[in-house]
Amino acid sequence: MGFLSGIKSLFEAGPAAPEKEEEPIEHKGFTIIPAPINEGGQHRVAATITKGEGEEQQIHKFIRSDLIASRDECLRITINKAKMTIDQLGDRIFS
């Protein structure tokens, strides 16, 4: 496979699907829902962070470049990164 064919194949694959939904975690008034994405036997760090309910609910989704071999380790890292983001940005996460 040539170099350009290899690059093209990166963009041809459809988006990876999130794995099963995990239990929500509360942190400083925010809700973190870890959602690792299975990619070729590894797990990509991803989650949804929400605050509020109903029409007032704000949602922030993030997907990181980190690929982790172990699902349990990926969940741990996902939760830590989400908490760190909340600690650093607070409500600005939604802007």
Helices and strands as residue ranges (DSSP letters): H 3-12, E 25-27, E 30-34, E 37-39, E 42-51, G 54-56, E 58-68, H 71-89, G 90-94
